[in-house]
Amino acid sequence: MLGLLSLMNKSENESKAPSILSFVADKPNLVTLLGLSCGLLAIFFALNQNFPAAIIAMLWAVLFDWYDGLIARSMPDRSESRKMFGGYMDSLVDMVVSATGPAILLLSVGDFSPWFYPGALAIVVAGVLRLAYFDVYGIDENGTHAGITIDNTPLTISALFLLHTIIDSNIFAAILYVAILVLAYLHVAPFRMGKLGGRWYYVVTTYVGVLTVAYSFIIWTD
């Protein structure tokens, strides 16, 4: 009897649950999905070794990631279920944009040599650990979080790629490899830093805009 009642209650709760696609209509979630589409586009370009286009797509993926949270905080009446759904989705998209994307970029720069696999694995593992840890512990009462945020990887290597056509390709590949390893460590390092916000939105937006113009010029003159 108790089993039947439990089954009936479960069925009733499931019938009240909103559809999966209904969450797409939520503005912050829609912005998150736009970031995912840019992240996947970056991976596509990286696999084809079109690095300037990959960097542009990756930068915009990060920018969408910054603004989905800003939009979410501007909606105080947003339902709890949409907040939770958006939070889970944001972590999954971060994994694609800021860990998998840079890993594939590194592999592609190394012409998919097995020697570059450890570096790619390091940034992906660090991304998984960093995101899982943040989902559990988040930001403390002092407004700080452990390690650097995962979006620092695409933001850093985007500037680094300006060297790609200037220096020897083997030297650049080595520099990128070291940078990826350092960033992987910093994501999980035992130090705390404050959450960035406020004027940093203007800084990141300007940074993305300037580098978009720079890489667009590289594509145009190539």
N, CA, C and O of each residue as an XYZ file, in Angstrom:
888
protein
N       0.834     -1.200      0.000
C       0.000      0.000      0.000
C       0.877      1.262      0.000
O       0.657      2.194     -0.774
N       1.889      1.262      0.902
C       2.797      2.407      0.965
C       3.561      2.580     -0.344
O       3.806      3.697     -0.799
N       3.936      1.435     -0.942
C       4.639      1.489     -2.219
C       3.782      2.094     -3.306
O       4.274      2.851     -4.143
N       2.485      1.761     -3.298
C       1.551      2.293     -4.290
C       1.376      3.794     -4.110
O       1.349      4.543     -5.087
N       1.253      4.241     -2.833
C       1.105      5.671     -2.555
C       2.352      6.444     -2.986
O       2.255      7.543     -3.532
N       3.524      5.854     -2.733
C       4.778      6.493     -3.133
C       4.862      6.637     -4.642
O       5.309      7.662     -5.158
N       4.425      5.595     -5.344
C       4.436      5.614     -6.805
C       3.477      6.666     -7.339
O       3.773      7.354     -8.315
N       2.300      6.786     -6.673
C       1.304      7.776     -7.087
C       1.818      9.195     -6.860
O       1.617     10.072     -7.699
N       2.490      9.422     -5.710
C       3.040     10.743     -5.414
C       4.133     11.117     -6.404
O       4.217     12.261     -6.849
N       4.977     10.130     -6.747
C       6.047     10.365     -7.718
C       5.463     10.730     -9.069
O       5.940     11.646     -9.739
N       4.429     10.006     -9.463
C       3.778     10.271    -10.743
C       3.150     11.656    -10.757
O       3.188     12.360    -11.766
N       2.559     12.043     -9.595
C       1.919     13.355     -9.502
C       2.946     14.471     -9.599
O       2.711     15.482    -10.260
N       4.114     14.284     -8.923
C       5.170     15.294     -8.969
C       5.733     15.444    -10.374
O       6.007     16.558    -10.820
N       5.910     14.310    -11.081
C       6.440     14.347    -12.441
C       5.473     15.051    -13.382
O       5.888     15.744    -14.311
N       4.163     14.863    -13.129
C       3.169     15.498    -13.996
C       3.170     17.012    -13.817
O       2.776     17.745    -14.724
N       3.617     17.488    -12.635
C       3.661     18.922    -12.375
C       4.956     19.547    -12.874
O       5.034     20.768    -13.010
N       5.954     18.748    -13.143
C       7.245     19.271    -13.589
C       7.111     19.903    -14.966
O       6.436     19.351    -15.835
N       7.746     21.059    -15.179
C       7.684     21.701    -16.495
C       8.441     20.882    -17.530
O       9.279     20.050    -17.183
N       8.147     21.120    -18.784
C       8.851     20.406    -19.850
C      10.294     20.895    -19.935
O      10.606     22.007    -19.510
N      11.154     20.071    -20.478
C      12.566     20.443    -20.613
C      12.719     21.685    -21.487
O      13.475     22.598    -21.158
N      11.995     21.707    -22.601
C      12.136     22.819    -23.545
C      11.605     24.135    -22.995
O      11.945     25.201    -23.507
N      10.770     24.071    -21.950
C      10.235     25.312    -21.377
C      11.351     26.163    -20.771
O      11.214     27.381    -20.662
N      12.453     25.523    -20.380
C      13.560     26.262    -19.781
C      14.345     27.062    -20.820
O      15.100     27.967    -20.464
N      14.172     26.736    -22.094
C      14.860     27.481    -23.153
C      14.289     28.890    -23.266
O      14.990     29.814    -23.678
N      13.018     29.056    -22.902
C      12.369     30.365    -22.980
C      12.876     31.319    -21.903
O      12.622     32.522    -21.972
N      13.585     30.795    -20.915
C      14.157     31.611    -19.848
C      15.349     32.390    -20.409
O      16.284     31.781    -20.929
N      15.335     33.712    -20.316
C      16.353     34.545    -20.963
C      17.788     34.178    -20.583
O      18.624     34.029    -21.475
N      18.109     34.025    -19.285
C      19.488     33.652    -18.948
C      19.899     32.308    -19.548
O      21.032     32.148    -20.002
N      18.982     31.349    -19.549
C      19.293     30.036    -20.126
C      19.510     30.132    -21.627
O      20.348     29.424    -22.186
N      18.756     31.008    -22.278
C      18.913     31.204    -23.716
C      20.294     31.782    -24.025
O      20.942     31.381    -24.992
N      20.735     32.724    -23.197
C      22.069     33.303    -23.374
C      23.144     32.238    -23.141
O      24.153     32.205    -23.846
N      22.923     31.371    -22.151
C      23.852     30.266    -21.895
C      23.965     29.357    -23.111
O      25.058     28.917    -23.466
N      22.830     29.078    -23.750
C      22.834     28.220    -24.940
C      23.516     28.903    -26.124
O      24.134     28.237    -26.954
N      23.406     30.222    -26.201
C      24.139     30.956    -27.239
C      25.644     30.799    -27.017
O      26.415     30.660    -27.967
N      26.045     30.823    -25.745
C      27.449     30.584    -25.419
C      27.887     29.187    -25.813
O      28.994     28.992    -26.316
N      27.010     28.211    -25.582
C      27.311     26.830    -25.972
C      27.490     26.715    -27.478
O      28.394     26.023    -27.946
N      26.636     27.388    -28.238
C      26.737     27.327    -29.703
C      28.057     27.927    -30.175
O      28.672     27.421    -31.114
N      28.493     29.010    -29.523
C      29.788     29.603    -29.871
C      30.931     28.680    -29.470
O      31.927     28.570    -30.184
N      30.783     28.019    -28.327
C      31.810     27.085    -27.880
C      31.977     25.916    -28.830
O      33.096     25.492    -29.119
N      30.861     25.397    -29.313
C      30.919     24.290    -30.272
C      31.512     24.754    -31.596
O      32.247     24.018    -32.253
N      31.182     25.985    -31.980
C      31.747     26.554    -33.203
C      33.262     26.708    -33.067
O      34.003     26.477    -34.022
N      33.715     27.097    -31.884
C      35.154     27.221    -31.635
C      35.849     25.872    -31.790
O      36.936     25.791    -32.362
N      35.226     24.824    -31.284
C      35.788     23.476    -31.416
C      35.846     23.061    -32.884
O      36.827     22.465    -33.328
N      34.794     23.378    -33.632
C      34.753     23.057    -35.064
C      35.911     23.730    -35.798
O      36.610     23.089    -36.584
N      36.114     25.027    -35.539
C      37.200     25.753    -36.196
C      38.569     25.242    -35.740
O      39.509     25.179    -36.532
N      38.673     24.880    -34.468
C      39.947     24.360    -33.951
C      40.314     23.046    -34.622
O      41.475     22.822    -34.964
N      39.330     22.182    -34.809
C      39.578     20.900    -35.473
C      40.039     21.101    -36.912
O      40.794     20.291    -37.451
N      39.577     22.192    -37.530
C      39.979     22.515    -38.899
C      41.211     23.418    -38.936
O      41.626     23.878    -39.999
N      41.786     23.665    -37.761
C      42.984     24.493    -37.595
C      42.810     25.908    -38.134
O      43.763     26.530    -38.605
N      41.590     26.398    -38.058
C      41.313     27.808    -38.348
C      41.322     28.528    -37.000
O      40.273     28.815    -36.425
N      42.523     28.811    -36.515
C      42.678     29.286    -35.140
C      42.106     30.683    -34.884
O      41.505     30.890    -33.830
N      42.263     31.652    -35.794
C      41.656     32.962    -35.533
C      40.135     32.886    -35.365
O      39.572     33.520    -34.474
N      39.480     32.108    -36.225
C      38.022     31.957    -36.116
C      37.650     31.229    -34.826
O      36.648     31.552    -34.188
N      38.463     30.246    -34.450
C      38.211     29.504    -33.208
C      38.300     30.420    -31.997
O      37.486     30.325    -31.078
N      39.287     31.303    -31.998
C      39.465     32.221    -30.874
C      38.303     33.202    -30.786
O      37.811     33.480    -29.693
N      37.863     33.726    -31.922
C      36.721     34.653    -31.915
C      35.491     33.978    -31.324
O      34.817     34.544    -30.464
N      35.202     32.772    -31.787
C      34.036     32.040    -31.282
C      34.172     31.750    -29.790
O      33.196     31.843    -29.046
N      35.373     31.400    -29.356
C      35.606     31.095    -27.944
C      35.432     32.339    -27.073
O      34.868     32.266    -25.982
N      35.914     33.465    -27.554
C      35.773     34.712    -26.808
C      34.306     35.079    -26.607
O      33.909     35.495    -25.519
N      33.510     34.927    -27.651
C      32.091     35.264    -27.537
C      31.351     34.267    -26.661
O      30.370     34.618    -26.005
N      31.815     33.036    -26.649
C      31.227     32.047    -25.741
C      31.442     32.471    -24.290
O      30.538     32.359    -23.462
N      32.642     32.957    -23.991
C      32.942     33.440    -22.639
C      32.103     34.669    -22.308
O      31.593     34.799    -21.196
N      31.963     35.567    -23.275
C      31.178     36.782    -23.039
C      29.723     36.444    -22.727
O      29.132     37.037    -21.824
N      29.146     35.507    -23.458
C      27.780     35.066    -23.165
C      27.709     34.464    -21.763
O      26.717     34.639    -21.055
N      28.765     33.757    -21.371
C      28.799     33.155    -20.034
C      28.798     34.228    -18.951
O      28.179     34.052    -17.902
N      29.482     35.327    -19.199
C      29.490     36.419    -18.233
C      28.110     37.066    -18.114
O      27.664     37.407    -17.019
N      27.452     37.227    -19.242
C      26.202     37.989    -19.225
C      24.976     37.171    -18.849
O      23.955     37.752    -18.478
N      25.034     35.852    -18.929
C      23.858     35.082    -18.505
C      23.599     35.261    -17.008
O      22.451     35.346    -16.573
N      24.680     35.317    -16.229
C      24.529     35.545    -14.793
C      24.024     36.937    -14.482
O      23.207     37.122    -13.580
N      24.513     37.923    -15.234
C      24.073     39.306    -15.037
C      22.584     39.440    -15.321
O      21.860     40.101    -14.577
N      22.133     38.812    -16.394
C      20.709     38.847    -16.743
C      19.888     38.121    -15.690
O      18.808     38.576    -15.314
N      20.400     36.989    -15.212
C      19.684     36.213    -14.188
C      19.484     37.034    -12.919
O      18.413     36.996    -12.314
N      20.517     37.777    -12.513
C      20.416     38.580    -11.286
C      19.489     39.770    -11.442
O      19.039     40.344    -10.450
N      19.200     40.147    -12.681
C      18.274     41.261    -12.922
C      16.822     40.798    -12.939
O      15.917     41.600    -13.172
N      16.593     39.496    -12.693
C      15.243     38.924    -12.702
C      14.924     38.345    -11.316
O      15.005     37.132    -11.123
N      14.561     39.202    -10.352
C      14.317     38.732     -8.979
C      13.134     37.779     -8.849
O      13.066     37.006     -7.894
N      12.208     37.824     -9.794
C      11.022     36.967     -9.722
C      11.209     35.631    -10.431
O      10.257     34.864    -10.575
N      12.416     35.355    -10.869
C      12.705     34.092    -11.558
C      12.458     32.925    -10.606
O      12.854     32.980     -9.442
N      11.809     31.874    -11.093
C      11.453     30.740    -10.237
C      12.697     29.998     -9.760
O      13.748     30.042    -10.401
N      12.560     29.312     -8.617
C      13.674     28.568     -8.041
C      14.131     27.443     -8.971
O      15.323     27.158     -9.078
N      13.166     26.811     -9.641
C      13.520     25.712    -10.544
C      14.345     26.220    -11.721
O      15.271     25.545    -12.170
N      14.010     27.407    -12.222
C      14.775     27.968    -13.336
C      16.170     28.394    -12.884
O      17.132     28.282    -13.644
N      16.280     28.877    -11.659
C      17.598     29.225    -11.121
C      18.484     27.987    -11.029
O      19.643     28.006    -11.443
N      17.920     26.907    -10.479
C      18.685     25.668    -10.328
C      19.054     25.083    -11.682
O      20.193     24.669    -11.899
N      18.090     25.051    -12.587
C      18.330     24.512    -13.926
C      19.425     25.323    -14.615
O      20.331     24.762    -15.232
N      19.331     26.653    -14.503
C      20.326     27.523    -15.120
C      21.712     27.318    -14.550
O      22.702     27.357    -15.281
N      21.791     27.099    -13.231
C      23.079     26.864    -12.591
C      23.739     25.583    -13.064
O      24.936     25.560    -13.353
N      22.948     24.507    -13.142
C      23.486     23.230    -13.625
C      23.915     23.343    -15.085
O      24.970     22.845    -15.478
N      23.075     24.007    -15.881
C      23.376     24.131    -17.301
C      24.629     24.980    -17.518
O      25.432     24.699    -18.408
N      24.786     26.011    -16.705
C      25.945     26.887    -16.826
C      27.245     26.115    -16.607
O      28.223     26.328    -17.323
N      27.256     25.223    -15.622
C      28.455     24.422    -15.356
C      28.784     23.496    -16.523
O      29.947     23.333    -16.893
N      27.747     22.893    -17.095
C      27.965     21.985    -18.223
C      28.509     22.734    -19.436
O      29.403     22.246    -20.128
N      27.965     23.918    -19.685
C      28.433     24.718    -20.817
C      29.858     25.213    -20.568
O      30.671     25.251    -21.492
N      30.163     25.590    -19.331
C      31.532     25.997    -18.992
C      32.528     24.892    -19.314
O      33.644     25.159    -19.760
N      32.118     23.658    -19.085
C      32.995     22.514    -19.355
C      33.324     22.430    -20.846
O      34.452     22.112    -21.220
N      32.348     22.713    -21.681
C      32.559     22.676    -23.134
C      33.419     23.850    -23.581
O      34.391     23.678    -24.317
N      33.048     25.046    -23.128
C      33.678     26.277    -23.605
C      35.088     26.465    -23.058
O      36.018     26.749    -23.813
N      35.244     26.307    -21.746
C      36.481     26.713    -21.089
C      37.445     25.581    -20.751
O      38.546     25.833    -20.263
N      37.044     24.340    -21.005
C      37.952     23.214    -20.757
C      38.139     22.369    -22.013
O      39.263     22.170    -22.473
N      37.029     21.873    -22.567
C      37.126     21.036    -23.769
C      37.646     21.833    -24.961
O      38.497     21.352    -25.709
N      37.136     23.047    -25.139
C      37.581     23.888    -26.250
C      39.079     24.146    -26.231
O      39.750     23.878    -27.227
N      39.633     24.660    -25.124
C      41.082     24.857    -25.052
C      41.883     23.567    -25.209
O      42.975     23.581    -25.779
N      41.351     22.456    -24.709
C      42.043     21.168    -24.856
C      42.171     20.795    -26.331
O      43.228     20.347    -26.775
N      41.098     20.981    -27.079
C      41.127     20.655    -28.508
C      42.022     21.631    -29.266
O      42.703     21.243    -30.216
N      42.022     22.895    -28.848
C      42.935     23.867    -29.456
C      44.384     23.426    -29.277
O      45.176     23.480    -30.218
N      44.726     22.991    -28.071
C      46.089     22.531    -27.804
C      46.435     21.321    -28.665
O      47.515     21.267    -29.253
N      45.533     20.358    -28.743
C      45.773     19.166    -29.562
C      45.954     19.538    -31.029
O      46.811     18.988    -31.720
N      45.134     20.481    -31.496
C      45.197     20.881    -32.900
C      46.493     21.621    -33.209
O      47.103     21.403    -34.255
N      46.912     22.495    -32.301
C      48.185     23.199    -32.482
C      49.339     22.207    -32.524
O      50.317     22.413    -33.243
N      49.222     21.136    -31.758
C      50.249     20.092    -31.753
C      50.060     19.052    -32.827
O      50.668     17.983    -32.776
N      49.206     19.357    -33.820
C      48.912     18.424    -34.921
C      48.476     17.056    -34.405
O      48.758     16.025    -35.014
N      47.785     17.072    -33.270
C      47.206     15.866    -32.650
C      48.259     14.808    -32.326
O      48.008     13.604    -32.383
N      49.445     15.306    -31.985
C      50.511     14.412    -31.523
C      50.143     13.857    -30.141
O      49.588     14.580    -29.314
N      50.446     12.585    -29.887
C      50.163     12.002    -28.559
C      50.841     12.760    -27.420
O      50.379     12.705    -26.281
N      51.929     13.463    -27.716
C      52.643     14.208    -26.688
C      51.797     15.343    -26.116
O      52.049     15.809    -25.004
N      50.813     15.780    -26.861
C      49.976     16.890    -26.403
C      48.750     16.414    -25.625
O      48.007     17.220    -25.064
N      48.549     15.108    -25.600
C      47.390     14.565    -24.881
C      47.434     14.849    -23.377
O      46.405     15.227    -22.815
N      48.588     14.683    -22.691
C      48.615     14.969    -21.251
C      48.196     16.402    -20.910
O      47.495     16.629    -19.924
N      48.625     17.360    -21.724
C      48.237     18.750    -21.485
C      46.749     18.959    -21.665
O      46.105     19.648    -20.875
N      46.204     18.352    -22.724
C      44.764     18.457    -22.971
C      43.974     17.801    -21.841
O      42.956     18.327    -21.391
N      44.457     16.651    -21.395
C      43.792     15.952    -20.294
C      43.853     16.771    -19.006
O      42.891     16.806    -18.240
N      44.985     17.426    -18.774
C      45.165     18.213    -17.550
C      44.133     19.328    -17.442
O      43.558     19.537    -16.374
N      43.891     20.052    -18.545
C      42.951     21.172    -18.475
C      41.514     20.674    -18.358
O      40.686     21.327    -17.722
N      41.208     19.532    -18.959
C      39.857     18.970    -18.846
C      39.602     18.459    -17.429
O      38.544     18.717    -16.855
N      40.570     17.734    -16.868
C      40.421     17.225    -15.499
C      40.319     18.384    -14.510
O      39.486     18.360    -13.603
N      41.167     19.395    -14.687
C      41.116     20.565    -13.806
C      39.763     21.262    -13.914
O      39.217     21.736    -12.918
N      39.228     21.320    -15.135
C      37.916     21.928    -15.332
C      36.817     21.177    -14.611
O      35.960     21.784    -13.969
N      36.839     19.857    -14.716
C      35.842     19.024    -14.033
C      35.924     19.223    -12.523
O      34.907     19.433    -11.862
N      37.148     19.157    -11.979
C      37.337     19.314    -10.536
C      36.915     20.704    -10.065
O      36.243     20.843     -9.043
N      37.312     21.723    -10.811
C      37.000     23.115    -10.437
C      35.499     23.356    -10.433
O      34.969     23.941     -9.488
N      34.814     22.917    -11.464
C      33.374     23.147    -11.566
C      32.602     22.346    -10.527
O      31.654     22.856     -9.929
N      33.002     21.090    -10.309
C      32.332     20.264     -9.302
C      32.526     20.856     -7.909
O      31.589     20.895     -7.112
N      33.736     21.313     -7.618
C      34.029     21.908     -6.310
C      33.201     23.172     -6.101
O      32.640     23.387     -5.027
N      33.130     23.999     -7.132
C      32.366     25.245     -7.019
C      30.878     24.960     -6.841
O      30.201     25.655     -6.084
N      30.367     23.948     -7.530
C      28.950     23.604     -7.390
C      28.617     23.166     -5.963
O      27.498     23.366     -5.491
N      29.595     22.569     -5.283
C      29.371     22.110     -3.903
C      29.599     23.236     -2.894
O      28.779     23.440     -1.998
N      30.711     23.969     -3.033
C      31.099     24.947     -2.017
C      30.836     26.401     -2.413
O      30.662     27.256     -1.544
N      30.806     26.684     -3.713
C      30.472     28.022     -4.179
C      31.378     29.113     -3.636
O      32.586     28.928     -3.486
N      30.765     30.260     -3.344
C      31.479     31.428     -2.819
C      31.261     31.506     -1.315
O      30.137     31.340     -0.842
N      32.335     31.758     -0.555
C      32.200     31.787      0.902
C      31.648     33.122      1.392
O      31.309     34.000      0.599
N      31.564     33.257      2.715
C      30.969     34.464      3.309
C      31.797     35.715      3.055
O      31.301     36.832      3.203
N      33.061     35.532      2.673
C      33.929     36.671      2.360
C      33.888     37.043      0.881
O      34.590     37.955      0.445
N      33.065     36.334      0.115
C      32.946     36.612     -1.310
C      34.098     36.084     -2.131
O      34.381     36.602     -3.211
N      34.779     35.043     -1.626
C      35.908     34.468     -2.358
C      35.614     33.029     -2.773
O      34.733     32.378     -2.210
N      36.349     32.550     -3.748
C      36.215     31.168     -4.206
C      37.595     30.558     -4.382
O      38.587     31.277     -4.497
N      37.658     29.245     -4.402
C      38.933     28.536     -4.524
C      39.439     28.571     -5.962
O      38.675     28.341     -6.900
N      40.735     28.860     -6.133
C      41.336     28.845     -7.462
C      40.815     29.942     -8.373
O      39.933     30.715     -7.999
N      41.378     29.995     -9.579
C      40.882     30.963    -10.559
C      39.713     30.342    -11.317
O      39.643     29.124    -11.482
N      38.814     31.178    -11.767
C      37.646     30.677    -12.491
C      38.067     30.077    -13.825
O      39.095     30.446    -14.395
N      37.260     29.155    -14.307
C      37.623     28.367    -15.487
C      37.664     29.199    -16.767
O      38.328     28.816    -17.731
N      36.960     30.338    -16.787
C      36.962     31.162    -17.998
C      38.285     31.891    -18.207
O      38.507     32.486    -19.262
N      39.161     31.848    -17.209
C      40.479     32.458    -17.382
C      41.308     31.749    -18.447
O      42.184     32.361    -19.059
N      41.041     30.474    -18.670
C      41.804     29.741    -19.685
C      41.548     30.282    -21.090
O      42.505     30.673    -21.759
N      40.292     30.324    -21.572
C      40.090     30.880    -22.913
C      40.478     32.349    -23.025
O      40.957     32.780    -24.074
N      40.277     33.129    -21.957
C      40.645     34.548    -22.011
C      42.158     34.715    -22.137
O      42.630     35.603    -22.846
N      42.912     33.865    -21.454
C      44.374     33.958    -21.498
C      44.942     33.469    -22.827
O      45.771     34.144    -23.438
N      44.498     32.307    -23.269
C      45.074     31.762    -24.506
C      44.628     32.557    -25.731
O      45.270     32.492    -26.780
N      43.532     33.307    -25.605
C      43.101     34.158    -26.722
C      44.135     35.236    -27.006
O      44.409     35.546    -28.165
N      44.708     35.806    -25.960
C      45.772     36.797    -26.141
C      47.058     36.119    -26.605
O      47.792     36.656    -27.435
N      47.319     34.943    -26.064
C      48.534     34.200    -26.404
C      48.586     33.846    -27.889
O      49.662     33.810    -28.488
N      47.429     33.587    -28.475
C      47.382     33.175    -29.881
C      47.783     34.291    -30.840
O      47.966     34.036    -32.031
N      47.924     35.515    -30.352
C      48.423     36.593    -31.202
C      49.863     36.321    -31.630
O      50.344     36.885    -32.612
N      50.545     35.453    -30.886
C      51.929     35.086    -31.219
C      52.006     33.992    -32.276
O      53.080     33.710    -32.806
N      50.875     33.382    -32.579
C      50.877     32.179    -33.416
C      51.532     32.380    -34.777
O      52.270     31.515    -35.250
N      51.264     33.517    -35.403
C      51.822     33.761    -36.742
C      53.122     34.556    -36.693
O      53.712     34.853    -37.732
N      53.568     34.903    -35.483
C      54.764     35.735    -35.343
C      56.000     34.902    -35.055
O      57.073     35.166    -35.600
N      55.853     33.894    -34.197
C      57.005     33.077    -33.807
C      56.922     31.693    -34.446
O      55.903     31.323    -35.029
N      57.994     30.948    -34.328
C      58.054     29.590    -34.874
C      56.922     28.735    -34.296
O      56.617     28.817    -33.106
N      56.311     27.921    -35.145
C      55.146     27.138    -34.731
C      55.463     26.161    -33.599
O      54.634     25.946    -32.715
N      56.659     25.571    -33.622
C      57.041     24.635    -32.561
C      57.238     25.346    -31.223
O      56.874     24.829    -30.167
N      57.820     26.538    -31.294
C      58.009     27.326    -30.071
C      56.653     27.749    -29.511
O      56.421     27.695    -28.304
N      55.760     28.171    -30.409
C      54.426     28.574    -29.956
C      53.692     27.409    -29.313
O      53.042     27.572    -28.281
N      53.796     26.232    -29.922
C      53.129     25.048    -29.373
C      53.637     24.748    -27.964
O      52.861     24.378    -27.083
N      54.944     24.911    -27.760
C      55.529     24.669    -26.435
C      55.043     25.700    -25.422
O      54.737     25.361    -24.279
N      54.974     26.963    -25.847
C      54.488     28.030    -24.962
C      53.038     27.779    -24.573
O      52.667     27.917    -23.407
N      52.221     27.412    -25.552
C      50.810     27.139    -25.279
C      50.663     25.960    -24.324
O      49.827     25.984    -23.421
N      51.471     24.939    -24.526
C      51.437     23.744    -23.670
C      51.707     24.131    -22.209
O      50.976     23.738    -21.300
N      52.774     24.908    -22.013
C      53.135     25.333    -20.657
C      52.031     26.194    -20.050
O      51.687     26.038    -18.878
N      51.480     27.097    -20.849
C      50.409     27.976    -20.364
C      49.192     27.170    -19.925
O      48.588     27.459    -18.892
N      48.838     26.165    -20.707
C      47.693     25.308    -20.374
C      47.939     24.568    -19.057
O      47.039     24.463    -18.224
N      49.149     24.061    -18.874
C      49.479     23.343    -17.635
C      49.425     24.274    -16.422
O      48.927     23.896    -15.362
N      49.938     25.484    -16.589
C      49.907     26.463    -15.488
C      48.466     26.826    -15.140
O      48.106     26.887    -13.964
N      47.646     27.066    -16.155
C      46.243     27.408    -15.928
C      45.493     26.254    -15.268
O      44.656     26.465    -14.391
N      45.802     25.037    -15.699
C      45.158     23.863    -15.096
C      45.451     23.808    -13.601
O      44.563     23.525    -12.796
N      46.702     24.080    -13.235
C      47.056     24.081    -11.812
C      46.328     25.202    -11.066
O      45.807     24.986     -9.973
N      46.295     26.392    -11.655
C      45.674     27.538    -10.984
C      44.177     27.339    -10.757
O      43.610     27.909     -9.825
N      43.539     26.537    -11.600
C      42.107     26.260    -11.404
C      41.851     25.477    -10.121
O      40.799     25.625     -9.500
N      42.801     24.656     -9.728
C      42.594     23.789     -8.557
C      43.550     24.124     -7.413
O      43.587     23.411     -6.410
N      44.321     25.199     -7.555
C      45.308     25.569     -6.541
C      44.628     25.960     -5.221
O      43.515     26.486     -5.228
N      45.301     25.703     -4.085
C      44.707     25.980     -2.768
C      44.847     27.435     -2.328
O      45.413     27.709     -1.269
N      44.346     28.353     -3.117
C      44.289     29.757     -2.702
C      42.899     30.279     -3.049
O      42.175     29.662     -3.830
N      42.539     31.399     -2.475
C      41.210     31.948     -2.708
C      41.331     33.340     -3.310
O      42.268     34.079     -3.007
N      40.384     33.687     -4.159
C      40.359     35.019     -4.753
C      38.922     35.511     -4.814
O      37.981     34.719     -4.809
N      38.767     36.820     -4.872
C      37.442     37.416     -4.878
C      36.739     37.238     -6.209
O      37.372     37.146     -7.260
N      35.425     37.191     -6.143
C      34.619     37.082     -7.361
C      34.674     38.399     -8.116
O      34.528     39.468     -7.523
N      34.884     38.320     -9.417
C      34.954     39.518    -10.246
C      33.559     39.931    -10.699
O      32.734     39.090    -11.055
N      33.314     41.210    -10.679
C      32.017     41.721    -11.118
C      32.133     43.215    -11.336
O      33.243     43.730    -11.475
N      31.024     43.917    -11.369
C      31.049     45.370    -11.513
C      31.754     45.822    -12.766
O      31.347     45.483    -13.877
N      32.828     46.599    -12.584
C      33.549     47.166    -13.736
C      34.201     46.101    -14.604
O      34.543     46.364    -15.757
N      34.377     44.889    -14.057
C      35.003     43.825    -14.839
C      34.157     43.416    -16.035
O      34.679     42.868    -17.006
N      32.855     43.676    -15.974
C      32.014     43.411    -17.146
C      32.440     44.302    -18.309
O      32.469     43.861    -19.458
N      32.769     45.555    -18.005
C      33.234     46.473    -19.046
C      34.610     46.051    -19.555
O      34.889     46.132    -20.751
N      35.465     45.601    -18.639
C      36.816     45.172    -19.019
C      36.759     43.968    -19.953
O      37.401     43.954    -21.004
N      35.984     42.958    -19.561
C      35.887     41.735    -20.369
C      35.217     42.021    -21.711
O      35.646     41.504    -22.742
N      34.168     42.840    -21.701
C      33.477     43.184    -22.951
C      34.419     43.907    -23.907
O      34.445     43.610    -25.101
N      35.193     44.859    -23.380
C      36.164     45.588    -24.206
C      37.247     44.648    -24.725
O      37.641     44.721    -25.889
N      37.718     43.770    -23.855
C      38.755     42.792    -24.210
C      38.284     41.905    -25.361
O      39.013     41.689    -26.329
N      37.067     41.398    -25.244
C      36.506     40.541    -26.299
C      36.342     41.332    -27.592
O      36.635     40.823    -28.674
N      35.874     42.576    -27.482
C      35.684     43.407    -28.663
C      36.986     43.690    -29.392
O      37.055     43.579    -30.616
N      38.024     44.058    -28.638
C      39.323     44.386    -29.233
C      39.937     43.160    -29.909
O      40.421     43.247    -31.037
N      39.915     42.021    -29.220
C      40.497     40.809    -29.806
C      39.674     40.289    -30.984
O      40.224     39.696    -31.912
N      38.368     40.508    -30.948
C      37.538     40.120    -32.096
C      37.955     40.901    -33.336
O      38.069     40.339    -34.425
N      38.181     42.205    -33.162
C      38.637     43.044    -34.272
C      40.017     42.586    -34.745
O      40.267     42.496    -35.947
N      40.908     42.297    -33.800
C      42.273     41.882    -34.148
C      42.279     40.581    -34.944
O      42.955     40.478    -35.968
N      41.532     39.596    -34.477
C      41.517     38.303    -35.175
C      40.720     38.367    -36.476
O      41.008     37.630    -37.419
N      39.728     39.239    -36.530
C      38.995     39.437    -37.789
C      39.927     40.027    -38.842
O      39.859     39.665    -40.017
N      40.799     40.942    -38.411
C      41.784     41.533    -39.319
C      42.762     40.471    -39.812
O      43.136     40.463    -40.985
N      43.175     39.573    -38.914
C      44.084     38.483    -39.301
C      43.429     37.588    -40.348
O      44.068     37.190    -41.321
N      42.145     37.274    -40.141
C      41.413     36.441    -41.107
C      41.301     37.157    -42.445
O      41.480     36.553    -43.503
N      41.002     38.455    -42.388
C      40.794     39.247    -43.602
C      42.078     39.392    -44.418
O      42.037     39.400    -45.649
N      43.220     39.506    -43.730
C      44.493     39.713    -44.433
C      45.206     38.411    -44.771
O      46.228     38.432    -45.458
N      44.697     37.300    -44.312
C      45.358     36.008    -44.552
C      45.169     35.579    -46.013
O      45.651     34.519    -46.412
